[in-house]
Amino acid sequence: MMLAKLAFRNLFRNFKRTILSVLTVIVGVMGLIMAYGMVRGVEDTFIRVDIDTDFGHLRVMKKGYLKEEENMPLDILVQEPQKTVQAIQKKWPKATVFQRIVFTAELGDGVNTIRCRGIALPAEAAEKAYRFSHYARKKRKLVKGENSLYIGADLAKTFKKKVGDRLTLVVRTKAGSLNALDFTIRDILSVGNMLVDSMSIYVSMETGRKLLQMPKGAVDVIARLPNRKDSVAAAAVAGSVSPKNFPRTWQHKAQEIIDLQQMRRKIFNIMIALILLVAAIGIANTLLMSGYERRGEIGMMMAQGMRSSWIMRMFAMEAGALGLFGSLIGAAIGSAGALYFEAYGFTIPAGTGYEEVTTMSVASTIYFSFSVDLVITAILVGVVVSVLGSLWPAWRITRLEPRDVLAGS
C-alpha cells in the first residue's frame, strides 16, 4: 500500500511531463482500435456487399474462365448449367439458384458511349437473390422478355438519364458479330457496390439471349443458399455434375479480399508500433527524470534497507498507472470513433481508380467493425508497453549505491 501511495504521488511531481507521456499512450491505443476496426470493417463490408449484390454464396464456372474473366468471354461456358441448378436446388429447396450470362457492352445515348458490364439473368432471380427492387429508385422489378434494363446509379448520372429514358446497347454476339438494341431504363440501382453502381446494366435472360444471339448456355451459375455455411457442401454437389466446372465459394473470394488487406494491415502495424515505441520512450524518460529528481528520497529508502525489487515495483506501478489512464482515455475515444463509423460508415470519393470496367466488387461505403475484444486488447497493450518502458529507468536508479545517490542529492 505504501508503494502504491508513493507511486501515485510521484505522478504529479511534473504534471506537464506526465500529461505528455499519457498523450502518447492515448494516441497509440486510439490508433490501434481505429486502425484494426477499419481493416476488419473493410473486409466485412466487401464480403457482405459482394455476396448480397453480385457473387452470392457460390459461383460455378467452367475451368479456365477466371483467367479470362476481365474480357468477359462468351465461349467459355459453364457445363451442364441446368443440371447444376437442379442438383443444388434438390439438396437445398429454399436456395435461389440461377444461370447468368456476363458480357461486355457499349452503352450509348447517340452522343456518348461507355463500356460497361452487362448481365443477363432470370428476372425473378434478380429479385430473390439480390432484392434489386429494394435498392431501385422506383422499386420496380425487372420484367421477363422486355427490352428494359436496370442501370447503375453512377452510369445513369453519367448519361443524365432517368427512369423511362432510352439507351442503346451494342454488343458482340457469341458468333462475333455486332448487334444493337434500344432499351428503356426500367429502374436505377444504387446498391453500394461500385461494380454495380458504376459499371453494370442488367437485362432479363430472355432479352439477353436475343441480344447476344445465344439461345442456350450460360457463363456461370449463382447460388444463394439459406445458410452461407453450406457453400462448401453446395460446391461439392455442383462439382459432381461436371468435372469441367470450377465451383468457387464465397470463402474463396473472401480470402482474396483478406489477402489484399494484408499490406494495409502491415502498414498499420508498423505505424502503431512506432507510436507505442514513442509512448514507451516517453514514459521511460518521465520516470528516469522523476527518479533523478527524487534520488535523495530513493537513496534514503535504499539506506534504510528497501530492496531494489521494491523500488522497481514502485516504478512499474507509476508506469502502469500512466499506461492505464492513457489507455482508458484512448480506448474511449477510439471506441467512439469506431462505433460512429460502424453505424454511418464513410463514402469512398469518386476518382479513386475504380472507374474502369472490372469484375471485382468494391464497396462505395466502408463501415468499421467494432469489437469489445479489440478494445480490451488495446488497453492491455497500452499498459504492458508502459510497464516495459519503466524497466530501464528503474534498473538505472537501483544500480546506484545509496551513498552515491545521497551524495548527489
C-alpha positions as CSV (number, residue, x, y, z in Angstrom):
1,M,0.0,0.0,0.0
2,M,2.9,2.4,0.8
3,L,4.5,1.7,-2.6
4,A,1.2,2.5,-4.3
5,K,0.8,5.8,-2.4
6,L,4.4,6.8,-3.3
7,A,3.8,5.8,-6.9
8,F,0.6,7.8,-7.2
9,R,2.2,10.9,-5.5
10,N,5.2,10.8,-7.8
11,L,3.0,11.0,-10.9
12,F,2.2,14.6,-10.1
13,R,5.8,15.8,-9.4
14,N,6.0,17.1,-13.0
15,F,2.4,17.4,-14.3
16,K,3.3,18.6,-17.8
17,R,5.8,15.8,-18.4
18,T,3.2,13.3,-17.1
19,I,0.5,14.6,-19.5
20,L,2.8,14.4,-22.5
21,S,3.6,10.7,-21.7
22,V,-0.1,10.0,-21.2
23,L,-0.9,11.6,-24.6
24,T,1.4,9.3,-26.5
25,V,-0.4,6.3,-24.9
26,I,-3.8,7.8,-25.8
27,V,-2.8,8.2,-29.4
28,G,-1.3,4.7,-29.6
29,V,-4.4,2.9,-28.1
30,M,-6.8,5.1,-30.1
31,G,-4.9,4.3,-33.3
32,L,-4.9,0.6,-32.6
33,I,-8.7,0.4,-32.2
34,M,-9.4,2.7,-35.1
35,A,-6.9,1.0,-37.5
36,Y,-8.0,-2.5,-36.8
37,G,-11.7,-1.5,-36.7
38,M,-11.2,-0.1,-40.2
39,V,-9.2,-3.1,-41.6
40,R,-11.8,-5.6,-40.2
41,G,-14.6,-3.4,-41.4
42,V,-13.3,-3.2,-44.9
43,E,-13.1,-6.9,-45.1
44,D,-16.6,-7.5,-43.7
45,T,-18.1,-4.7,-45.9
46,F,-16.5,-6.0,-49.1
47,I,-17.6,-9.6,-48.3
48,R,-21.1,-8.6,-47.4
49,V,-21.6,-6.4,-50.5
50,D,-20.1,-9.0,-52.8
51,I,-22.4,-11.7,-51.5
52,D,-25.6,-9.5,-51.4
53,T,-25.2,-7.8,-54.8
54,D,-23.1,-10.0,-57.1
55,F,-21.4,-13.2,-56.1
56,G,-23.9,-14.9,-53.9
57,H,-22.7,-17.8,-51.8
58,L,-21.5,-20.0,-54.7
59,R,-20.4,-19.3,-58.2
60,V,-19.9,-22.2,-60.7
61,M,-17.9,-21.6,-63.8
62,K,-16.0,-23.6,-66.4
63,K,-12.4,-24.3,-65.5
64,G,-10.2,-21.6,-67.1
65,Y,-12.9,-18.9,-67.1
66,L,-11.3,-16.9,-64.2
67,K,-8.1,-16.4,-66.3
68,E,-10.1,-14.6,-69.0
69,E,-12.8,-13.1,-66.7
70,E,-11.6,-9.5,-67.3
71,N,-12.5,-10.0,-71.0
72,M,-15.9,-11.5,-70.2
73,P,-15.7,-14.2,-72.9
74,L,-18.9,-15.9,-74.2
75,D,-17.1,-19.0,-75.4
76,I,-16.1,-20.3,-72.0
77,L,-19.4,-21.6,-70.7
78,V,-20.3,-23.5,-67.6
79,Q,-21.0,-27.1,-68.3
80,E,-24.5,-28.6,-67.7
81,P,-25.9,-25.4,-66.2
82,Q,-29.5,-26.7,-65.8
83,K,-28.4,-29.9,-64.2
84,T,-26.2,-27.9,-61.8
85,V,-29.1,-25.7,-60.9
86,Q,-31.4,-28.7,-60.3
87,A,-28.7,-30.6,-58.3
88,I,-28.3,-27.7,-55.8
89,Q,-32.0,-27.0,-55.5
90,K,-32.7,-30.6,-54.9
91,K,-30.4,-30.6,-51.9
92,W,-31.5,-27.1,-50.7
93,P,-35.0,-26.5,-51.9
94,K,-35.1,-23.0,-50.5
95,A,-32.0,-21.9,-52.3
96,T,-32.1,-19.4,-55.1
97,V,-30.0,-20.9,-58.0
98,F,-29.9,-19.4,-61.5
99,Q,-27.9,-19.1,-64.7
100,R,-26.2,-15.9,-65.8
101,I,-24.6,-14.5,-68.9
102,V,-21.9,-11.9,-68.2
103,F,-20.9,-9.9,-71.2
104,T,-19.1,-6.7,-72.3
105,A,-21.4,-4.0,-73.8
106,E,-21.1,-0.5,-75.2
107,L,-23.9,1.7,-73.7
108,G,-24.7,4.9,-75.6
109,D,-27.3,7.7,-75.9
110,G,-26.4,8.6,-79.5
111,V,-23.7,11.1,-78.4
112,N,-21.6,9.4,-75.7
113,T,-20.7,5.8,-75.4
114,I,-19.4,4.0,-72.3
115,R,-18.0,0.4,-72.0
116,C,-19.8,-1.4,-69.2
117,R,-20.5,-4.9,-67.8
118,G,-23.8,-6.5,-68.9
119,I,-25.6,-9.3,-67.0
120,A,-28.5,-11.3,-68.3
121,L,-30.3,-13.3,-65.6
122,P,-33.8,-14.6,-64.9
123,A,-36.0,-11.6,-63.8
124,E,-37.3,-13.4,-60.8
125,A,-33.8,-14.4,-59.7
126,A,-32.6,-10.8,-59.6
127,E,-35.3,-10.1,-57.1
128,K,-34.9,-13.2,-54.9
129,A,-31.1,-13.3,-54.8
130,Y,-30.3,-9.6,-54.8
131,R,-33.5,-7.8,-53.9
132,F,-32.7,-5.2,-56.6
133,S,-36.2,-3.5,-56.3
134,H,-35.3,-2.7,-52.7
135,Y,-32.3,-0.6,-54.0
136,A,-34.1,0.7,-57.1
137,R,-35.4,4.3,-57.1
138,K,-38.9,3.5,-58.2
139,K,-38.9,0.0,-56.6
140,R,-39.7,-1.6,-60.0
141,K,-38.8,-5.2,-60.8
142,L,-37.1,-6.4,-63.9
143,V,-39.6,-7.7,-66.5
144,K,-39.2,-11.0,-68.3
145,G,-38.6,-10.6,-72.0
146,E,-39.0,-6.9,-72.1
147,N,-36.5,-4.6,-73.7
148,S,-35.8,-2.8,-70.5
149,L,-32.8,-2.7,-68.2
150,Y,-31.6,-1.9,-64.7
151,I,-28.8,0.6,-64.8
152,G,-26.3,1.5,-62.0
153,A,-26.9,5.0,-60.5
154,D,-23.5,6.3,-61.5
155,L,-23.9,5.2,-65.1
156,A,-27.3,6.8,-65.2
157,K,-25.8,10.0,-63.8
158,T,-23.1,10.0,-66.4
159,F,-25.7,9.9,-69.2
160,K,-28.0,12.3,-67.2
161,K,-30.8,9.8,-67.7
162,K,-33.8,9.0,-65.5
163,V,-36.3,6.1,-65.3
164,G,-38.2,5.7,-68.6
165,D,-35.4,7.2,-70.8
166,R,-33.9,5.2,-73.6
167,L,-30.3,4.0,-74.2
168,T,-28.7,1.8,-76.9
169,L,-26.8,-1.3,-76.0
170,V,-24.2,-2.5,-78.5
171,V,-22.6,-6.0,-78.0
172,R,-20.6,-8.5,-79.8
173,T,-22.6,-11.7,-80.1
174,K,-21.3,-15.2,-79.3
175,A,-20.6,-15.7,-83.0
176,G,-18.5,-12.5,-83.0
177,S,-20.9,-10.2,-85.0
178,L,-22.1,-6.8,-83.7
179,N,-25.7,-6.4,-82.5
180,A,-27.6,-3.4,-81.1
181,L,-30.9,-2.9,-79.3
182,D,-32.6,0.0,-77.8
183,F,-33.6,-0.3,-74.2
184,T,-35.8,1.6,-71.8
185,I,-34.5,2.2,-68.3
186,R,-36.7,0.1,-66.1
187,D,-35.1,1.4,-62.9
188,I,-31.9,2.9,-61.5
189,L,-29.9,0.9,-58.9
190,S,-27.8,2.2,-56.0
191,V,-26.6,-0.8,-54.0
192,G,-23.4,0.4,-52.6
193,N,-21.2,-1.7,-54.8
194,M,-19.2,0.2,-57.4
195,L,-19.2,-2.8,-59.7
196,V,-23.0,-2.5,-59.9
197,D,-23.5,1.3,-59.5
198,S,-20.7,2.5,-61.8
199,M,-20.2,-0.3,-64.3
200,S,-23.2,-2.6,-64.7
201,I,-26.5,-3.0,-66.5
202,Y,-29.0,-5.9,-66.1
203,V,-31.4,-7.4,-68.6
204,S,-33.7,-10.4,-68.4
205,M,-32.3,-13.7,-69.5
206,E,-34.7,-13.9,-72.5
207,T,-33.8,-10.4,-73.7
208,G,-30.1,-11.1,-73.2
209,R,-30.2,-14.3,-75.2
210,K,-31.9,-12.4,-78.1
211,L,-29.3,-9.6,-77.9
212,L,-26.3,-11.9,-77.8
213,Q,-27.9,-14.4,-80.2
214,M,-27.2,-17.1,-77.7
215,P,-30.2,-19.4,-77.4
216,K,-28.7,-21.6,-74.8
217,G,-25.7,-21.9,-72.4
218,A,-24.6,-19.6,-69.6
219,V,-21.3,-18.1,-68.3
220,D,-21.9,-19.1,-64.7
221,V,-24.4,-20.4,-62.2
222,I,-25.0,-18.4,-59.0
223,A,-26.4,-19.9,-55.8
224,R,-27.8,-18.0,-52.8
225,L,-28.2,-20.6,-50.0
226,P,-30.4,-20.4,-46.9
227,N,-27.2,-20.7,-44.8
228,R,-23.9,-19.5,-46.2
229,K,-22.1,-22.2,-44.2
230,D,-23.5,-24.7,-46.7
231,S,-21.4,-23.2,-49.5
232,V,-18.7,-25.8,-49.3
233,A,-21.2,-28.7,-49.4
234,A,-23.0,-27.0,-52.3
235,A,-19.7,-26.7,-54.2
236,A,-19.2,-30.4,-53.8
237,V,-22.7,-31.0,-55.3
238,A,-22.0,-28.7,-58.2
239,G,-18.6,-30.2,-58.8
240,S,-20.1,-33.7,-59.1
241,V,-22.3,-32.6,-62.0
242,S,-19.3,-32.0,-64.3
243,P,-15.6,-32.3,-63.7
244,K,-15.0,-29.5,-66.2
245,N,-16.6,-27.0,-63.9
246,F,-15.0,-24.9,-61.1
247,P,-17.2,-24.2,-58.1
248,R,-16.0,-21.2,-56.2
249,T,-17.4,-20.4,-52.7
250,W,-17.7,-17.0,-51.1
251,Q,-15.0,-18.2,-48.6
252,H,-12.5,-18.4,-51.5
253,K,-13.5,-14.9,-52.7
254,A,-13.3,-13.6,-49.2
255,Q,-9.8,-14.9,-48.7
256,E,-8.7,-12.9,-51.8
257,I,-10.1,-9.8,-50.2
258,I,-8.3,-10.6,-46.9
259,D,-5.1,-11.2,-48.8
260,L,-5.4,-7.8,-50.4
261,Q,-5.8,-6.3,-47.0
262,Q,-2.5,-7.8,-45.7
263,M,-0.4,-4.9,-46.9
264,R,-2.7,-2.3,-45.3
265,R,-2.6,-4.4,-42.1
266,K,1.2,-4.4,-42.1
267,I,1.4,-0.7,-42.6
268,F,-0.9,-0.1,-39.7
269,N,1.1,-2.5,-37.5
270,I,4.3,-0.5,-38.2
271,M,2.6,2.8,-37.6
272,I,1.1,1.7,-34.3
273,A,4.3,0.0,-33.2
274,L,6.2,3.3,-33.8
275,I,3.6,5.2,-31.8
276,L,3.7,2.8,-28.9
277,L,7.5,2.8,-29.0
278,V,7.4,6.6,-28.7
279,A,5.0,6.2,-25.8
280,A,7.4,3.7,-24.1
281,I,10.3,6.1,-24.6
282,G,8.3,9.0,-23.2
283,I,7.3,7.1,-20.1
284,A,10.9,5.9,-19.6
285,N,12.1,9.5,-19.9
286,T,9.4,10.7,-17.5
287,L,10.3,8.1,-14.9
288,L,14.0,8.5,-15.3
289,M,13.8,12.3,-14.8
290,S,11.5,11.8,-11.9
291,G,13.9,9.2,-10.4
292,Y,16.8,11.6,-10.6
293,E,14.8,14.5,-9.2
294,R,14.0,12.4,-6.1
295,R,17.2,10.4,-5.9
296,G,17.8,11.7,-2.4
297,E,14.4,10.2,-1.3
298,I,15.2,7.0,-3.1
299,G,18.7,6.9,-1.6
300,M,17.2,7.3,1.9
301,M,14.9,4.4,1.2
302,M,17.8,2.2,0.0
303,A,19.9,3.2,3.0
304,Q,17.0,2.1,5.3
305,G,17.0,-1.3,3.7
306,M,14.4,-1.0,1.0
307,R,15.1,-3.7,-1.6
308,S,15.8,-2.9,-5.2
309,S,12.9,-5.0,-6.3
310,W,10.5,-2.8,-4.3
311,I,11.8,0.3,-6.0
312,M,11.5,-1.3,-9.4
313,R,7.9,-2.3,-8.4
314,M,7.2,1.3,-7.4
315,F,8.4,2.5,-10.9
316,A,6.3,-0.2,-12.5
317,M,3.2,1.0,-10.6
318,E,3.8,4.5,-11.7
319,A,4.2,3.4,-15.3
320,G,1.2,1.1,-15.1
321,A,-0.9,4.0,-13.7
322,L,0.2,6.2,-16.6
323,G,-0.5,3.5,-19.1
324,L,-3.9,2.6,-17.7
325,F,-5.1,6.2,-17.5
326,G,-3.9,6.9,-21.1
327,S,-5.2,3.5,-22.4
328,L,-8.7,4.1,-20.9
329,I,-9.0,7.6,-22.5
330,G,-7.5,6.3,-25.8
331,A,-9.9,3.3,-25.7
332,A,-12.9,5.6,-25.1
333,I,-12.0,7.9,-28.0
334,G,-11.1,5.0,-30.3
335,S,-14.3,3.1,-29.4
336,A,-16.4,6.2,-30.0
337,G,-14.9,6.7,-33.5
338,A,-15.2,3.0,-34.4
339,L,-18.8,2.9,-33.3
340,Y,-19.6,6.0,-35.3
341,F,-18.1,4.6,-38.5
342,E,-19.7,1.2,-37.8
343,A,-23.1,2.9,-37.8
344,Y,-22.6,5.6,-40.5
345,G,-19.5,4.5,-42.5
346,F,-17.6,6.7,-44.8
347,T,-18.0,7.1,-48.5
348,I,-15.1,6.4,-50.9
349,P,-15.0,9.5,-53.1
350,A,-15.1,9.4,-56.9
351,G,-11.8,9.3,-58.7
352,T,-10.3,6.5,-56.6
353,G,-9.2,4.4,-59.6
354,Y,-12.2,2.1,-59.7
355,E,-13.9,3.7,-62.7
356,E,-12.5,1.3,-65.3
357,V,-14.6,-1.8,-66.1
358,T,-13.6,-4.6,-63.7
359,T,-15.0,-7.8,-62.3
360,M,-14.2,-7.0,-58.6
361,S,-16.8,-5.8,-56.2
362,V,-15.8,-2.6,-54.5
363,A,-18.0,-1.2,-51.7
364,S,-18.7,2.5,-52.1
365,T,-19.3,3.0,-48.4
366,I,-17.0,1.4,-45.8
367,Y,-18.2,0.5,-42.3
368,F,-15.9,-0.1,-39.4
369,S,-16.1,-3.2,-37.2
370,F,-16.2,-2.6,-33.5
371,S,-15.1,-5.4,-31.1
372,V,-15.0,-5.4,-27.3
373,D,-12.2,-7.9,-27.5
374,L,-10.1,-5.5,-29.6
375,V,-10.7,-2.7,-27.0
376,I,-9.6,-4.9,-24.1
377,T,-6.5,-6.0,-26.1
378,A,-5.7,-2.4,-26.9
379,I,-5.9,-1.4,-23.2
380,L,-3.7,-4.3,-22.2
381,V,-1.2,-3.4,-24.9
382,G,-1.1,0.2,-23.6
383,V,-0.5,-0.9,-20.0
384,V,2.1,-3.5,-20.9
385,V,4.1,-1.2,-23.1
386,S,4.0,1.4,-20.4
387,V,5.3,-1.0,-17.7
388,L,8.0,-2.3,-20.0
389,G,9.1,1.3,-20.5
390,S,9.6,1.7,-16.8
391,L,12.2,-1.2,-16.5
392,W,15.2,0.7,-17.8
393,P,14.9,3.8,-15.6
394,A,14.1,1.6,-12.6
395,W,17.2,-0.5,-13.3
396,R,19.4,2.6,-13.7
397,I,18.3,4.0,-10.4
398,T,18.6,0.7,-8.4
399,R,22.1,0.1,-9.7
400,L,23.4,3.2,-7.8
401,E,24.9,2.9,-4.4
402,P,22.8,4.6,-1.6
403,R,25.8,6.7,-0.5
404,D,26.3,7.9,-4.1
405,V,22.6,8.7,-4.5
406,L,22.6,10.7,-1.2
407,A,25.8,12.4,-2.0
408,G,24.4,13.7,-5.3
409,S,21.1,14.8,-3.9
